[in-house]
Amino acid sequence: MIINNLNNTNDLIEDFAIISQILAGDSNLFAKLVSKYSRVVKSLIRKMIRDEDDIDDLTQETFIKAYKALSSFKEGFSFSSWIYRIASNTCIDFMRRKRFNFVSIDQPITKAGDDEQYIDIEDQDNTPELAYMLNERKRAVEDAIDGLPDNYKVIIKMRHEDELEYAEISKLLNMPLGTVKAHLFRARKILLSTLKQNKSLFSDF
């Protein structure tokens, strides 16, 4: 723990020294920050976006935004947390533009705990009727998720598709743990309410 704290402190000092030199006119030093953080930024973006070309573009866009906003960076703040937030917001803006859908129909959508409820269908013979129902259920869930606020959609995917722990989501999005849990609870509640309205497909809810 002591070693980690020392490493974090050293990173803060080193990063701010680089940023100060960049703001003083040595813009070439920004490449050091890109080299240091590009892998973790791309890893975060990959948890939200599937297409590799889009991931590369959004990684580049994140660093461009960071460079333009560098004068607003505050001494003593973590550059990694700062750029994670920029990356997260960049992905959310991208999804708003593209209206990406994501869904995992065999993951729980209701309140976490013993009463988690799954959107699932029994494994039966793959009859045309069953295939049709599966497709319609998936489409209904996709539509319901698409109707969520974008910040809810990001967290739903990170939790139920990427299977990240609450603490991991909190760290990656630089968001308080309580806020992560609250967003997930509200998102699941909205989804369940929406799906219950479609009684022909979700009569078992």
Residue pairs with C-beta under 8 A, 6 or more apart in sequence:
8 78
11 78
11 79
11 80
12 76
12 77
12 78
12 79
15 33
15 36
15 79
16 73
16 75
16 76
16 79
18 29
18 30
18 32
18 33
19 33
19 70
19 73
19 79
21 29
22 29
22 30
22 70
23 70
23 71
30 63
30 67
30 70
33 63
33 66
33 79
34 63
37 79
37 80
37 83
38 59
38 63
40 80
40 84
41 59
41 62
41 63
41 83
41 84
41 87
42 55
42 56
42 59
44 84
44 87
44 88
44 172
45 55
45 58
45 59
45 62
45 87
45 90
45 91
46 55
47 157
47 158
47 162
47 164
47 172
48 88
48 91
48 95
48 154
48 157
48 158
49 55
49 58
49 91
49 94
49 95
49 100
54 94
58 87
58 90
58 91
58 94
59 87
61 90
62 83
62 86
62 87
62 90
63 83
65 86
65 90
66 82
66 83
66 86
69 86
73 79
73 82
81 174
82 174
84 172
84 173
84 174
85 173
85 174
88 154
88 172
88 173
88 174
91 154
92 150
92 151
92 154
94 100
95 150
95 153
95 154
96 150
99 146
101 142
101 145
101 146
102 142
102 145
102 153
102 156
102 157
102 161
103 138
103 141
103 142
103 145
104 160
104 161
105 119
105 120
105 137
105 138
105 141
106 118
106 119
106 120
107 118
107 119
107 160
107 161
108 116
108 117
108 118
108 160
108 188
109 117
109 118
109 119
109 141
109 160
109 188
109 191
109 192
109 195
110 116
110 117
110 188
110 189
110 192
111 185
111 188
111 189
112 184
112 185
117 192
117 205
119 137
119 141
119 195
119 202
121 130
121 133
121 134
121 137
124 130
133 201
136 201
137 201
137 202
140 195
140 198
140 201
140 202
141 191
141 195
144 190
144 191
144 194
144 195
145 153
145 156
145 191
146 153
147 190
147 194
148 156
148 187
148 190
148 191
151 183
152 183
152 186
152 187
152 190
153 187
154 173
155 169
155 173
155 180
155 183
155 184
155 187
156 184
156 187
156 188
156 191
158 164
158 168
158 169
158 172
158 173
159 166
159 169
159 184
164 172
166 177
166 180
166 181
166 184
167 177
169 175
169 180
170 176
170 177
170 179
170 180
173 180
192 205
195 201
195 202
195 205
196 202
196 205
